[in-house]
Amino acid sequence: MTNYNVKNINELFHISKKYAIDNNISNILVFAKKIENVLNLSRLLSDTDIKLIVTTFPSNQILYIENETGEVEEIIPEILSQESREILNKNNIPLISSTLPLDPVVIPGTNYSPYTVLSQTLNLFGEGTNIAVQSALMAVDNGFLNPSERVLSLTASLAVDLYATNTRFIFHPEKGLEINEILK
């Protein structure tokens, strides 16, 4: 794990661009709720051959966000709006809107899920590691990356250099997910 003491997302973007170039990584994934940071990263990568792919929540996914007054609001992520989709399409930025592979299924009366343990364990390496890993799984599951393809997967706070796989093979001894480096 390399600790860059990243102060903000723009600094993470610059570090990630340099890291991807230095390590011959041709794809960067970014998990996003809003479009502004995606467009900023796209502009930053415009002088490279690095392909940007966006991952996000499933279509029509309701998020519960606490507002400034402490009330919980229901929102659908901005990135899922028709306007945002058109902007991404115009800029040739693929959007993967899919179920997060490690999200537990809601079962009334219980809160146990083996995926929760895995997700929380990944976050021991840095908040957002679980999202970066799931983002890569989503990209392979939806055909945007090939299994064993090296990718840099970003969240708002860190980047994970990994060899991707499909969700079914996450623990496979030869075809499974392999994390090379976490940058934060």
N, C-alpha and C positions, 0 to 999 in steps of 0.2 A: 504494500500500500504506500503510495506517495502522497504526503501531506503538503499541499501547496498553500495551505491556509487561505483558500478561496474566499474572497470577501463578498462577491456578488456574481450573478449569473453571467454578466458580460465578461468578467475575468475568467470564469469557467470556460466560456466559449473560446476565448483566445488560447488558453492552455490546451484545450481539446483539439483545436485546429492544428497547433504546432505538434502535439503528440501524434495525431493521425498522420500528418505528413512525415514526421520522423520515423514512424513505424509502418509506413506503407499500408495504412488502413483506408480502404476506399469507400466505406459507408459509415455515416454517423446517424444514429437514431436519437431522437429527442422525444421524451414523453411530455406532452403539453396540454394545458387547459385553455390557454389563450394564444392568440395568433402573433402578438407583437414580438415576443422573444423568438419565435420560429422565423419570422421575417428578418430579424436582426442576425440570427445565425446564418440564414441563407445568404444574406449580403456579405457576411464575413467569409463565407466559403466560395463566393462567386469567382474568385481568381484561382480556384483549384479544380481538380477533377473529382473531388469528394462528393458523393451523392448523399443528400439529406433525406431522411425518411422520418415522418412524424407518426407517433403512436399516441393513442388516447383511450379514454373510456368508451364503453359501448354506446352506440346511438341511443338517444333518449334516456341515458343514465342520469338519474337525479342525484346531485351531491348536496349534502347538508353542511352549510357553512355558517359559522357564527359571525354576525356582523358587528359593527363598532359598538352597538348598544347591548351586545350580549344575546340578542335574539338569534335563533337558528332560522336560516332562510334556505329554501329549496332552489337550487339553480341547475341549469344544464350548461356544461362547459361551453364557453364562447367558441372554441375551436370547432364545435359540432354544428354551428349555425350555417345556413346555406351561403351566406356572404363569405364566411371564412373558408368554406370548402371551395368556392369559386376563386378566391384569391390564391389558395394553395394550388389549385388546378392550373390557373394562369401562370404560376411560377414553377410549374412542373415539380411540385413537391408532393409526393405520395402521402396519403393519410390512411393509417390503419386504425379503424375504430372497432375494437373487439373486446370481448370479455378478458379480464386479467386472469391468466392461467392459474394463479394461486389464490384467487378470491374464493372464500368459502360460499357455499350455497346457503341461503337463509332457510333454516329449519326451525319453526316455532318451538320454543321450550328448551332449546339447546344452543350452546355457543361453541361446541367442540368441532374442530376441523384440523386434520393433520397438516393442511396447507398453511394454517395460521402459524404453526410451530416453525415451518420452513421459512415463511415470510419474516417472522420475528428474528430468526437466527441470521438471515441475510443482513438484516438491519443492524446487527451487532458490528458490522464492518463499516457502518455509516448510514445515517438516515437516508433512505431512498435507494439503497442497494437492491432491495426487493423489487422496486419499480423498474430499475434499469435492467435487471435480469428478466422480468416478465415482459418488458418491451422487446427484448431480443427474441424471446420465445414466440411472442405474437408475430414478429416479422417473419420468422421461419414458418410458423403454422399457417400464415396467410400468403406464403409464396413470394415475399419480397426479399428474402435472404435464403441462401442455401444452407443446409446443415453443415456444420464445421466451418462456416465462413466467419472470418474475424471481423469484428465490428466494435465501434466505440459507442456505448449506449449512455445517454445523458439524462439526468433529472435536473431539478432546479439547484441541487447542491453538490452533485458529484458526477463523475464519469466512470464507467466501467469498461475496460478493454477485455473482451471475451470472445471465445469461439462459441457461436450460437448452435442451438439444436432445436428440434421440435419438443413440445411439452412432454410428449410421451416418453422421450429418451433422456429426460433431464438427468437421471442418475445412471445411465448406461455407462459401463466401464470403458468403452471405446468411443461411442458416439455421443456421450453426454456433454453437458455444458461444462466449459472450462474457463474459469476466470483467471486472466493474466495479471491484471493490475487494477487498482481502484485509485482514482485521482480525486482528491478533495481538498 
